[in-house]
Amino acid sequence: MKQTLLIKHAVSGRLFYDSRKSEIRYAVGEADGGWMFRIETERDQTVEELLKRKDELNVFIFREYDDQPTLKTWYYVGNGPVQYDDKQSLLTIYAGSRIEYYPHEYSE
């Protein structure tokens, strides 16, 4: 299975992170009724721009399989906490809801 992480600005569609284009060390797990993303990254312009738009983020995980259709999961951040820890070089994003879907079920 191949897994892709995307973090986008919900309004403009601007792409902040795309694990297909550069390696991203991250983990995601259930937390407090939602999901917590932990992304290892140095504080840079991308982090600064993302933090300015922290209330307008969408996070996606695509799971591509050899023997079944791609499963896409859309995580909605809303006003969940989005924070950066300089000591750990760690960006954390909390998403309170998600939708899992197979794109082929929505195409005509």
Biopython code that builds the backbone (N, CA, C, O; Angstrom):
import numpy as np
from Bio.PDB.StructureBuilder import StructureBuilder

atoms = [
    (1, "MET", "N", (0.839, -1.173, 0.000)),
    (1, "MET", "CA", (0.000, 0.000, 0.000)),
    (1, "MET", "C", (0.887, 1.241, 0.000)),
    (1, "MET", "O", (1.889, 1.306, 0.713)),
    (2, "LYS", "N", (0.510, 2.206, -0.796)),
    (2, "LYS", "CA", (1.187, 3.499, -0.841)),
    (2, "LYS", "C", (0.266, 4.525, -0.190)),
    (2, "LYS", "O", (-0.930, 4.567, -0.482)),
    (3, "GLN", "N", (0.824, 5.350, 0.690)),
    (3, "GLN", "CA", (0.022, 6.353, 1.386)),
    (3, "GLN", "C", (0.557, 7.745, 1.074)),
    (3, "GLN", "O", (1.767, 7.970, 1.083)),
    (4, "THR", "N", (-0.358, 8.681, 0.795)),
    (4, "THR", "CA", (-0.003, 10.062, 0.483)),
    (4, "THR", "C", (-0.669, 10.989, 1.486)),
    (4, "THR", "O", (-1.839, 10.810, 1.826)),
    (5, "LEU", "N", (0.080, 11.983, 1.958)),
    (5, "LEU", "CA", (-0.436, 13.024, 2.842)),
    (5, "LEU", "C", (-0.469, 14.337, 2.077)),
    (5, "LEU", "O", (0.520, 14.730, 1.459)),
    (6, "LEU", "N", (-1.614, 15.015, 2.122)),
    (6, "LEU", "CA", (-1.756, 16.356, 1.552)),
    (6, "LEU", "C", (-2.329, 17.270, 2.627)),
    (6, "LEU", "O", (-3.249, 16.888, 3.351)),
    (7, "ILE", "N", (-1.783, 18.474, 2.728)),
    (7, "ILE", "CA", (-2.348, 19.504, 3.605)),
    (7, "ILE", "C", (-2.581, 20.729, 2.741)),
    (7, "ILE", "O", (-1.658, 21.268, 2.131)),
    (8, "LYS", "N", (-3.857, 21.165, 2.703)),
    (8, "LYS", "CA", (-4.250, 22.239, 1.792)),
    (8, "LYS", "C", (-5.011, 23.343, 2.520)),
    (8, "LYS", "O", (-5.625, 23.124, 3.564)),
    (9, "HIS", "N", (-4.949, 24.534, 1.930)),
    (9, "HIS", "CA", (-5.783, 25.649, 2.383)),
    (9, "HIS", "C", (-7.172, 25.408, 1.811)),
    (9, "HIS", "O", (-7.328, 25.276, 0.598)),
    (10, "ALA", "N", (-8.175, 25.350, 2.669)),
    (10, "ALA", "CA", (-9.534, 24.993, 2.244)),
    (10, "ALA", "C", (-10.144, 26.015, 1.300)),
    (10, "ALA", "O", (-10.937, 25.648, 0.433)),
    (11, "VAL", "N", (-9.795, 27.283, 1.443)),
    (11, "VAL", "CA", (-10.420, 28.332, 0.639)),
    (11, "VAL", "C", (-9.780, 28.445, -0.741)),
    (11, "VAL", "O", (-10.477, 28.423, -1.755)),
    (12, "SER", "N", (-8.455, 28.566, -0.779)),
    (12, "SER", "CA", (-7.766, 28.806, -2.055)),
    (12, "SER", "C", (-7.293, 27.535, -2.737)),
    (12, "SER", "O", (-7.005, 27.546, -3.933)),
    (13, "GLY", "N", (-7.208, 26.436, -1.990)),
    (13, "GLY", "CA", (-6.680, 25.204, -2.552)),
    (13, "GLY", "C", (-5.162, 25.131, -2.525)),
    (13, "GLY", "O", (-4.579, 24.163, -3.012)),
    (14, "ARG", "N", (-4.514, 26.151, -1.957)),
    (14, "ARG", "CA", (-3.049, 26.157, -1.888)),
    (14, "ARG", "C", (-2.567, 24.902, -1.175)),
    (14, "ARG", "O", (-3.095, 24.515, -0.133)),
    (15, "LEU", "N", (-1.562, 24.283, -1.755)),
    (15, "LEU", "CA", (-1.001, 23.059, -1.206)),
    (15, "LEU", "C", (0.199, 23.402, -0.320)),
    (15, "LEU", "O", (1.189, 23.960, -0.796)),
    (16, "PHE", "N", (0.108, 23.069, 0.960)),
    (16, "PHE", "CA", (1.214, 23.312, 1.881)),
    (16, "PHE", "C", (2.178, 22.128, 1.914)),
    (16, "PHE", "O", (3.395, 22.313, 1.879)),
    (17, "TYR", "N", (1.636, 20.917, 1.982)),
    (17, "TYR", "CA", (2.469, 19.716, 2.030)),
    (17, "TYR", "C", (1.890, 18.655, 1.107)),
    (17, "TYR", "O", (0.674, 18.491, 1.004)),
    (18, "ASP", "N", (2.786, 17.938, 0.438)),
    (18, "ASP", "CA", (2.411, 16.845, -0.459)),
    (18, "ASP", "C", (3.512, 15.800, -0.374)),
    (18, "ASP", "O", (4.618, 16.024, -0.865)),
    (19, "SER", "N", (3.223, 14.670, 0.240)),
    (19, "SER", "CA", (4.251, 13.645, 0.430)),
    (19, "SER", "C", (4.652, 12.955, -0.871)),
    (19, "SER", "O", (5.610, 12.182, -0.885)),
    (20, "ARG", "N", (3.932, 13.223, -1.971)),
    (20, "ARG", "CA", (4.354, 12.692, -3.270)),
    (20, "ARG", "C", (5.527, 13.488, -3.823)),
    (20, "ARG", "O", (6.316, 12.973, -4.615)),
    (21, "LYS", "N", (5.641, 14.753, -3.400)),
    (21, "LYS", "CA", (6.675, 15.639, -3.941)),
    (21, "LYS", "C", (7.916, 15.710, -3.066)),
    (21, "LYS", "O", (9.014, 15.952, -3.568)),
    (22, "SER", "N", (7.758, 15.504, -1.770)),
    (22, "SER", "CA", (8.911, 15.491, -0.868)),
    (22, "SER", "C", (8.589, 14.604, 0.325)),
    (22, "SER", "O", (7.438, 14.485, 0.744)),
    (23, "GLU", "N", (9.623, 13.993, 0.854)),
    (23, "GLU", "CA", (9.429, 13.085, 1.986)),
    (23, "GLU", "C", (8.978, 13.869, 3.211)),
    (23, "GLU", "O", (9.569, 14.893, 3.556)),
    (24, "ILE", "N", (7.945, 13.389, 3.854)),
    (24, "ILE", "CA", (7.408, 14.021, 5.053)),
    (24, "ILE", "C", (7.316, 12.952, 6.136)),
    (24, "ILE", "O", (6.681, 11.913, 5.952)),
    (25, "ARG", "N", (7.953, 13.222, 7.253)),
    (25, "ARG", "CA", (7.851, 12.303, 8.395)),
    (25, "ARG", "C", (6.643, 12.738, 9.213)),
    (25, "ARG", "O", (6.599, 13.849, 9.740)),
    (26, "TYR", "N", (5.669, 11.847, 9.310)),
    (26, "TYR", "CA", (4.441, 12.195, 10.028)),
    (26, "TYR", "C", (3.817, 10.956, 10.650)),
    (26, "TYR", "O", (4.133, 9.820, 10.298)),
    (27, "ALA", "N", (2.923, 11.223, 11.581)),
    (27, "ALA", "CA", (2.123, 10.164, 12.199)),
    (27, "ALA", "C", (0.733, 10.730, 12.411)),
    (27, "ALA", "O", (0.563, 11.931, 12.621)),
    (28, "VAL", "N", (-0.258, 9.856, 12.354)),
    (28, "VAL", "CA", (-1.639, 10.257, 12.625)),
    (28, "VAL", "C", (-2.268, 9.203, 13.526)),
    (28, "VAL", "O", (-2.049, 8.004, 13.353)),
    (29, "GLY", "N", (-3.045, 9.668, 14.478)),
    (29, "GLY", "CA", (-3.713, 8.741, 15.377)),
    (29, "GLY", "C", (-4.941, 9.378, 15.989)),
    (29, "GLY", "O", (-5.093, 10.599, 15.981)),
    (30, "GLU", "N", (-5.817, 8.540, 16.520)),
    (30, "GLU", "CA", (-7.027, 9.047, 17.170)),
    (30, "GLU", "C", (-6.655, 9.781, 18.449)),
    (30, "GLU", "O", (-5.760, 9.372, 19.190)),
    (31, "ALA", "N", (-7.379, 10.895, 18.689)),
    (31, "ALA", "CA", (-7.110, 11.699, 19.884)),
    (31, "ALA", "C", (-8.339, 12.519, 20.233)),
    (31, "ALA", "O", (-8.840, 13.274, 19.400)),
    (32, "ASP", "N", (-8.823, 12.381, 21.440)),
    (32, "ASP", "CA", (-9.915, 13.219, 21.953)),
    (32, "ASP", "C", (-11.112, 13.304, 21.006)),
    (32, "ASP", "O", (-11.633, 14.391, 20.757)),
    (33, "GLY", "N", (-11.540, 12.177, 20.488)),
    (33, "GLY", "CA", (-12.706, 12.151, 19.613)),
    (33, "GLY", "C", (-12.438, 12.597, 18.192)),
    (33, "GLY", "O", (-13.375, 12.738, 17.407)),
    (34, "GLY", "N", (-11.197, 12.819, 17.844)),
    (34, "GLY", "CA", (-10.817, 13.225, 16.487)),
    (34, "GLY", "C", (-9.503, 12.563, 16.116)),
    (34, "GLY", "O", (-9.230, 11.435, 16.526)),
    (35, "TRP", "N", (-8.682, 13.273, 15.334)),
    (35, "TRP", "CA", (-7.422, 12.729, 14.852)),
    (35, "TRP", "C", (-6.341, 13.783, 14.979)),
    (35, "TRP", "O", (-6.557, 14.954, 14.668)),
    (36, "MET", "N", (-5.165, 13.354, 15.444)),
    (36, "MET", "CA", (-4.033, 14.250, 15.612)),
    (36, "MET", "C", (-2.943, 13.869, 14.611)),
    (36, "MET", "O", (-2.516, 12.717, 14.534)),
    (37, "PHE", "N", (-2.511, 14.863, 13.855)),
    (37, "PHE", "CA", (-1.392, 14.711, 12.930)),
    (37, "PHE", "C", (-0.164, 15.325, 13.576)),
    (37, "PHE", "O", (-0.225, 16.422, 14.131)),
    (38, "ARG", "N", (0.950, 14.612, 13.501)),
    (38, "ARG", "CA", (2.232, 15.111, 13.998)),
    (38, "ARG", "C", (3.208, 15.066, 12.827)),
    (38, "ARG", "O", (3.546, 13.997, 12.320)),
    (39, "ILE", "N", (3.650, 16.246, 12.410)),
    (39, "ILE", "CA", (4.507, 16.362, 11.238)),
    (39, "ILE", "C", (5.853, 16.923, 11.671)),
    (39, "ILE", "O", (5.930, 18.017, 12.231)),
    (40, "GLU", "N", (6.910, 16.165, 11.408)),
    (40, "GLU", "CA", (8.259, 16.623, 11.741)),
    (40, "GLU", "C", (8.740, 17.535, 10.624)),
    (40, "GLU", "O", (8.883, 17.103, 9.480)),
    (41, "THR", "N", (8.991, 18.804, 10.957)),
    (41, "THR", "CA", (9.447, 19.763, 9.952)),
    (41, "THR", "C", (10.098, 20.956, 10.634)),
    (41, "THR", "O", (9.692, 21.360, 11.724)),
    (42, "GLU", "N", (11.090, 21.504, 9.994)),
    (42, "GLU", "CA", (11.706, 22.727, 10.499)),
    (42, "GLU", "C", (10.738, 23.883, 10.293)),
    (42, "GLU", "O", (9.934, 23.871, 9.361)),
    (43, "ARG", "N", (10.818, 24.881, 11.167)),
    (43, "ARG", "CA", (10.001, 26.083, 10.982)),
    (43, "ARG", "C", (10.563, 26.818, 9.761)),
    (43, "ARG", "O", (11.733, 27.198, 9.729)),
    (44, "ASP", "N", (9.710, 27.006, 8.772)),
    (44, "ASP", "CA", (10.105, 27.702, 7.551)),
    (44, "ASP", "C", (8.919, 28.515, 7.050)),
    (44, "ASP", "O", (7.919, 28.660, 7.753)),
    (45, "GLN", "N", (9.027, 29.041, 5.845)),
    (45, "GLN", "CA", (7.960, 29.875, 5.291)),
    (45, "GLN", "C", (6.654, 29.092, 5.146)),
    (45, "GLN", "O", (5.575, 29.643, 5.368)),
    (46, "THR", "N", (6.743, 27.824, 4.779)),
    (46, "THR", "CA", (5.537, 27.002, 4.647)),
    (46, "THR", "C", (4.814, 26.884, 5.985)),
    (46, "THR", "O", (3.593, 27.030, 6.048)),
    (47, "VAL", "N", (5.558, 26.623, 7.041)),
    (47, "VAL", "CA", (4.952, 26.523, 8.376)),
    (47, "VAL", "C", (4.316, 27.854, 8.762)),
    (47, "VAL", "O", (3.197, 27.884, 9.275)),
    (48, "GLU", "N", (5.023, 28.949, 8.520)),
    (48, "GLU", "CA", (4.491, 30.272, 8.871)),
    (48, "GLU", "C", (3.188, 30.560, 8.130)),
    (48, "GLU", "O", (2.224, 31.036, 8.730)),
    (49, "GLU", "N", (3.154, 30.274, 6.831)),
    (49, "GLU", "CA", (1.945, 30.513, 6.032)),
    (49, "GLU", "C", (0.802, 29.604, 6.477)),
    (49, "GLU", "O", (-0.349, 30.035, 6.542)),
    (50, "LEU", "N", (1.117, 28.361, 6.779)),
    (50, "LEU", "CA", (0.100, 27.423, 7.256)),
    (50, "LEU", "C", (-0.485, 27.909, 8.583)),
    (50, "LEU", "O", (-1.701, 27.871, 8.772)),
    (51, "LEU", "N", (0.363, 28.360, 9.497)),
    (51, "LEU", "CA", (-0.123, 28.824, 10.801)),
    (51, "LEU", "C", (-1.015, 30.056, 10.669)),
    (51, "LEU", "O", (-1.938, 30.235, 11.464)),
    (52, "LYS", "N", (-0.755, 30.896, 9.688)),
    (52, "LYS", "CA", (-1.611, 32.066, 9.453)),
    (52, "LYS", "C", (-3.014, 31.647, 9.025)),
    (52, "LYS", "O", (-3.980, 32.378, 9.241)),
    (53, "ARG", "N", (-3.119, 30.474, 8.420)),
    (53, "ARG", "CA", (-4.394, 29.983, 7.886)),
    (53, "ARG", "C", (-4.872, 28.734, 8.622)),
    (53, "ARG", "O", (-5.585, 27.904, 8.058)),
    (54, "LYS", "N", (-4.478, 28.612, 9.875)),
    (54, "LYS", "CA", (-4.725, 27.382, 10.627)),
    (54, "LYS", "C", (-6.199, 27.045, 10.813)),
    (54, "LYS", "O", (-6.528, 25.889, 11.079)),
    (55, "ASP", "N", (-7.092, 28.016, 10.683)),
    (55, "ASP", "CA", (-8.526, 27.741, 10.813)),
    (55, "ASP", "C", (-9.172, 27.363, 9.488)),
    (55, "ASP", "O", (-10.385, 27.161, 9.423)),
    (56, "GLU", "N", (-8.372, 27.266, 8.435)),
    (56, "GLU", "CA", (-8.906, 27.010, 7.088)),
    (56, "GLU", "C", (-8.136, 25.880, 6.407)),
    (56, "GLU", "O", (-7.779, 25.993, 5.235)),
    (57, "LEU", "N", (-7.882, 24.803, 7.128)),
    (57, "LEU", "CA", (-7.076, 23.710, 6.588)),
    (57, "LEU", "C", (-7.904, 22.457, 6.349)),
    (57, "LEU", "O", (-8.849, 22.157, 7.079)),
    (58, "ASN", "N", (-7.524, 21.747, 5.317)),
    (58, "ASN", "CA", (-8.012, 20.397, 5.066)),
    (58, "ASN", "C", (-6.798, 19.490, 4.956)),
    (58, "ASN", "O", (-5.780, 19.865, 4.375)),
    (59, "VAL", "N", (-6.914, 18.308, 5.512)),
    (59, "VAL", "CA", (-5.854, 17.317, 5.435)),
    (59, "VAL", "C", (-6.438, 16.092, 4.746)),
    (59, "VAL", "O", (-7.562, 15.681, 5.034)),
    (60, "PHE", "N", (-5.669, 15.519, 3.839)),
    (60, "PHE", "CA", (-6.105, 14.335, 3.105)),
    (60, "PHE", "C", (-5.064, 13.238, 3.246)),
    (60, "PHE", "O", (-3.863, 13.503, 3.277)),
    (61, "ILE", "N", (-5.539, 12.008, 3.332)),
    (61, "ILE", "CA", (-4.674, 10.841, 3.215)),
    (61, "ILE", "C", (-5.267, 9.962, 2.128)),
    (61, "ILE", "O", (-6.444, 9.604, 2.174)),
    (62, "PHE", "N", (-4.438, 9.619, 1.148)),
    (62, "PHE", "CA", (-4.834, 8.714, 0.074)),
    (62, "PHE", "C", (-4.107, 7.395, 0.306)),
    (62, "PHE", "O", (-2.889, 7.367, 0.480)),
    (63, "ARG", "N", (-4.864, 6.310, 0.307)),
    (63, "ARG", "CA", (-4.281, 4.975, 0.431)),
    (63, "ARG", "C", (-4.501, 4.247, -0.887)),
    (63, "ARG", "O", (-5.628, 3.924, -1.264)),
    (64, "GLU", "N", (-3.393, 3.999, -1.575)),
    (64, "GLU", "CA", (-3.452, 3.337, -2.880)),
    (64, "GLU", "C", (-3.023, 1.885, -2.724)),
    (64, "GLU", "O", (-1.952, 1.590, -2.193)),
    (65, "TYR", "N", (-3.875, 0.989, -3.195)),
    (65, "TYR", "CA", (-3.643, -0.444, -3.081)),
    (65, "TYR", "C", (-3.451, -1.050, -4.464)),
    (65, "TYR", "O", (-3.933, -0.512, -5.461)),
    (66, "ASP", "N", (-2.743, -2.176, -4.514)),
    (66, "ASP", "CA", (-2.562, -2.883, -5.780)),
    (66, "ASP", "C", (-3.823, -3.625, -6.197)),
    (66, "ASP", "O", (-4.084, -3.787, -7.389)),
    (67, "ASP", "N", (-4.607, -4.076, -5.222)),
    (67, "ASP", "CA", (-5.716, -4.976, -5.522)),
    (67, "ASP", "C", (-7.100, -4.408, -5.210)),
    (67, "ASP", "O", (-8.087, -5.144, -5.227)),
    (68, "GLN", "N", (-7.183, -3.109, -4.926)),
    (68, "GLN", "CA", (-8.481, -2.489, -4.657)),
    (68, "GLN", "C", (-8.407, -0.997, -4.957)),
    (68, "GLN", "O", (-7.315, -0.452, -5.113)),
    (69, "PRO", "N", (-9.550, -0.334, -5.039)),
    (69, "PRO", "CA", (-9.555, 1.100, -5.366)),
    (69, "PRO", "C", (-8.876, 1.943, -4.281)),
    (69, "PRO", "O", (-8.766, 1.533, -3.126)),
    (70, "THR", "N", (-8.432, 3.113, -4.682)),
    (70, "THR", "CA", (-7.827, 4.067, -3.754)),
    (70, "THR", "C", (-8.871, 4.556, -2.759)),
    (70, "THR", "O", (-9.979, 4.935, -3.138)),
    (71, "LEU", "N", (-8.504, 4.543, -1.486)),
    (71, "LEU", "CA", (-9.354, 5.069, -0.425)),
    (71, "LEU", "C", (-8.831, 6.447, -0.052)),
    (71, "LEU", "O", (-7.658, 6.603, 0.287)),
    (72, "LYS", "N", (-9.709, 7.452, -0.116)),
    (72, "LYS", "CA", (-9.328, 8.809, 0.253)),
    (72, "LYS", "C", (-10.033, 9.174, 1.557)),
    (72, "LYS", "O", (-11.215, 8.886, 1.749)),
    (73, "THR", "N", (-9.282, 9.811, 2.440)),
    (73, "THR", "CA", (-9.847, 10.283, 3.699)),
    (73, "THR", "C", (-9.608, 11.780, 3.792)),
    (73, "THR", "O", (-8.473, 12.249, 3.694)),
    (74, "TRP", "N", (-10.685, 12.522, 3.980)),
    (74, "TRP", "CA", (-10.637, 13.976, 4.107)),
    (74, "TRP", "C", (-10.854, 14.309, 5.574)),
    (74, "TRP", "O", (-11.893, 13.982, 6.145)),
    (75, "TYR", "N", (-9.878, 14.955, 6.174)),
    (75, "TYR", "CA", (-9.948, 15.385, 7.568)),
    (75, "TYR", "C", (-10.224, 16.878, 7.589)),
    (75, "TYR", "O", (-9.513, 17.654, 6.951)),
    (76, "TYR", "N", (-11.252, 17.279, 8.320)),
    (76, "TYR", "CA", (-11.618, 18.691, 8.419)),
    (76, "TYR", "C", (-11.075, 19.251, 9.727)),
    (76, "TYR", "O", (-11.421, 18.773, 10.808)),
    (77, "VAL", "N", (-10.226, 20.262, 9.621)),
    (77, "VAL", "CA", (-9.566, 20.819, 10.795)),
    (77, "VAL", "C", (-10.451, 21.835, 11.510)),
    (77, "VAL", "O", (-10.534, 21.814, 12.738)),
    (78, "GLY", "N", (-11.110, 22.720, 10.771)),
    (78, "GLY", "CA", (-11.946, 23.746, 11.395)),
    (78, "GLY", "C", (-11.133, 24.580, 12.367)),
    (78, "GLY", "O", (-10.064, 25.079, 12.017)),
    (79, "ASN", "N", (-11.629, 24.733, 13.577)),
    (79, "ASN", "CA", (-10.864, 25.491, 14.559)),
    (79, "ASN", "C", (-10.211, 24.578, 15.593)),
    (79, "ASN", "O", (-10.013, 24.959, 16.747)),
    (80, "GLY", "N", (-9.882, 23.361, 15.152)),
    (80, "GLY", "CA", (-9.108, 22.470, 16.007)),
    (80, "GLY", "C", (-7.710, 23.047, 16.182)),
    (80, "GLY", "O", (-7.245, 23.788, 15.316)),
    (81, "PRO", "N", (-7.034, 22.729, 17.270)),
    (81, "PRO", "CA", (-5.718, 23.318, 17.481)),
    (81, "PRO", "C", (-4.715, 22.940, 16.387)),
    (81, "PRO", "O", (-4.609, 21.780, 15.987)),
    (82, "VAL", "N", (-4.000, 23.934, 15.929)),
    (82, "VAL", "CA", (-2.874, 23.767, 15.009)),
    (82, "VAL", "C", (-1.724, 24.521, 15.658)),
    (82, "VAL", "O", (-1.803, 25.731, 15.869)),
    (83, "GLN", "N", (-0.649, 23.796, 15.974)),
    (83, "GLN", "CA", (0.446, 24.412, 16.726)),
    (83, "GLN", "C", (1.791, 23.946, 16.205)),
    (83, "GLN", "O", (1.912, 22.892, 15.583)),
    (84, "TYR", "N", (2.802, 24.768, 16.480)),
    (84, "TYR", "CA", (4.170, 24.388, 16.141)),
    (84, "TYR", "C", (5.021, 24.452, 17.397)),
    (84, "TYR", "O", (4.987, 25.436, 18.136)),
    (85, "ASP", "N", (5.790, 23.385, 17.634)),
    (85, "ASP", "CA", (6.693, 23.302, 18.777)),
    (85, "ASP", "C", (8.120, 23.454, 18.259)),
    (85, "ASP", "O", (8.650, 22.554, 17.607)),
    (86, "ASP", "N", (8.739, 24.600, 18.553)),
    (86, "ASP", "CA", (10.098, 24.867, 18.066)),
    (86, "ASP", "C", (11.129, 23.911, 18.658)),
    (86, "ASP", "O", (12.081, 23.540, 17.972)),
    (87, "LYS", "N", (10.961, 23.509, 19.906)),
    (87, "LYS", "CA", (11.940, 22.624, 20.546)),
    (87, "LYS", "C", (11.981, 21.256, 19.877)),
    (87, "LYS", "O", (13.044, 20.648, 19.754)),
    (88, "GLN", "N", (10.816, 20.776, 19.444)),
    (88, "GLN", "CA", (10.738, 19.448, 18.832)),
    (88, "GLN", "C", (10.686, 19.497, 17.309)),
    (88, "GLN", "O", (10.695, 18.451, 16.658)),
    (89, "SER", "N", (10.632, 20.704, 16.728)),
    (89, "SER", "CA", (10.435, 20.859, 15.275)),
    (89, "SER", "C", (9.225, 20.036, 14.837)),
    (89, "SER", "O", (9.299, 19.228, 13.911)),
    (90, "LEU", "N", (8.100, 20.268, 15.534)),
    (90, "LEU", "CA", (6.915, 19.444, 15.339)),
    (90, "LEU", "C", (5.675, 20.305, 15.124)),
    (90, "LEU", "O", (5.326, 21.147, 15.952)),
    (91, "LEU", "N", (5.028, 20.075, 14.004)),
    (91, "LEU", "CA", (3.755, 20.710, 13.683)),
    (91, "LEU", "C", (2.656, 19.730, 14.063)),
    (91, "LEU", "O", (2.685, 18.574, 13.639)),
    (92, "THR", "N", (1.686, 20.178, 14.858)),
    (92, "THR", "CA", (0.564, 19.313, 15.219)),
    (92, "THR", "C", (-0.730, 19.931, 14.707)),
    (92, "THR", "O", (-0.960, 21.134, 14.827)),
    (93, "ILE", "N", (-1.558, 19.082, 14.139)),
    (93, "ILE", "CA", (-2.840, 19.502, 13.573)),
    (93, "ILE", "C", (-3.906, 18.547, 14.089)),
    (93, "ILE", "O", (-3.792, 17.332, 13.929)),
    (94, "TYR", "N", (-4.941, 19.101, 14.708)),
    (94, "TYR", "CA", (-6.047, 18.293, 15.201)),
    (94, "TYR", "C", (-7.237, 18.458, 14.261)),
    (94, "TYR", "O", (-7.645, 19.579, 13.954)),
    (95, "ALA", "N", (-7.779, 17.356, 13.814)),
    (95, "ALA", "CA", (-8.974, 17.360, 12.964)),
    (95, "ALA", "C", (-10.114, 16.707, 13.734)),
    (95, "ALA", "O", (-9.973, 15.597, 14.248)),
    (96, "GLY", "N", (-11.240, 17.402, 13.807)),
    (96, "GLY", "CA", (-12.363, 16.904, 14.581)),
    (96, "GLY", "C", (-13.283, 15.965, 13.831)),
    (96, "GLY", "O", (-14.063, 15.239, 14.446)),
    (97, "SER", "N", (-13.201, 15.969, 12.497)),
    (97, "SER", "CA", (-14.067, 15.068, 11.728)),
    (97, "SER", "C", (-13.353, 14.607, 10.471)),
    (97, "SER", "O", (-12.358, 15.197, 10.049)),
    (98, "ARG", "N", (-13.881, 13.541, 9.880)),
    (98, "ARG", "CA", (-13.299, 13.018, 8.642)),
    (98, "ARG", "C", (-14.368, 12.312, 7.831)),
    (98, "ARG", "O", (-15.404, 11.891, 8.346)),
    (99, "ILE", "N", (-14.085, 12.200, 6.564)),
    (99, "ILE", "CA", (-14.945, 11.463, 5.640)),
    (99, "ILE", "C", (-14.045, 10.541, 4.832)),
    (99, "ILE", "O", (-13.067, 10.994, 4.238)),
    (100, "GLU", "N", (-14.364, 9.257, 4.806)),
    (100, "GLU", "CA", (-13.646, 8.307, 3.958)),
    (100, "GLU", "C", (-14.498, 8.026, 2.737)),
    (100, "GLU", "O", (-15.712, 7.851, 2.843)),
    (101, "TYR", "N", (-13.857, 7.982, 1.572)),
    (101, "TYR", "CA", (-14.623, 7.731, 0.358)),
    (101, "TYR", "C", (-13.740, 7.121, -0.725)),
    (101, "TYR", "O", (-12.517, 7.264, -0.722)),
    (102, "TYR", "N", (-14.406, 6.439, -1.648)),
    (102, "TYR", "CA", (-13.763, 5.898, -2.842)),
    (102, "TYR", "C", (-14.179, 6.776, -4.012)),
    (102, "TYR", "O", (-15.362, 6.817, -4.350)),
    (103, "PRO", "N", (-13.245, 7.480, -4.640)),
    (103, "PRO", "CA", (-13.596, 8.420, -5.710)),
    (103, "PRO", "C", (-14.423, 7.801, -6.839)),
    (103, "PRO", "O", (-15.287, 8.468, -7.408)),
    (104, "HIS", "N", (-14.167, 6.535, -7.165)),
    (104, "HIS", "CA", (-14.899, 5.916, -8.278)),
    (104, "HIS", "C", (-16.404, 5.810, -7.993)),
    (104, "HIS", "O", (-17.200, 5.687, -8.924)),
    (105, "GLU", "N", (-16.793, 5.857, -6.729)),
    (105, "GLU", "CA", (-18.216, 5.786, -6.391)),
    (105, "GLU", "C", (-18.943, 7.093, -6.695)),
    (105, "GLU", "O", (-20.173, 7.134, -6.703)),
    (106, "TYR", "N", (-18.182, 8.160, -6.946)),
    (106, "TYR", "CA", (-18.782, 9.467, -7.207)),
    (106, "TYR", "C", (-18.636, 9.906, -8.655)),
    (106, "TYR", "O", (-19.174, 10.945, -9.039)),
    (107, "SER", "N", (-17.926, 9.142, -9.457)),
    (107, "SER", "CA", (-17.773, 9.514, -10.866)),
    (107, "SER", "C", (-18.919, 8.927, -11.678)),
    (107, "SER", "O", (-19.529, 7.925, -11.306)),
    (108, "GLU", "N", (-19.185, 9.575, -12.779)),
    (108, "GLU", "CA", (-20.305, 9.121, -13.621)),
    (108, "GLU", "C", (-19.812, 8.419, -14.845)),
    (108, "GLU", "O", (-20.613, 7.971, -15.665)),
]
sb = StructureBuilder()
sb.init_structure("model")
sb.init_model(0)
sb.init_chain("A")
sb.init_seg("    ")
for serial, (resi, resn, name, xyz) in enumerate(atoms, 1):
    if name == "N":
        sb.init_residue(resn, " ", resi, " ")
    sb.init_atom(name, np.array(xyz, "f"), 0.0, 1.0, " ", f" {name:<3s}", serial, name[0])
structure = sb.get_structure()
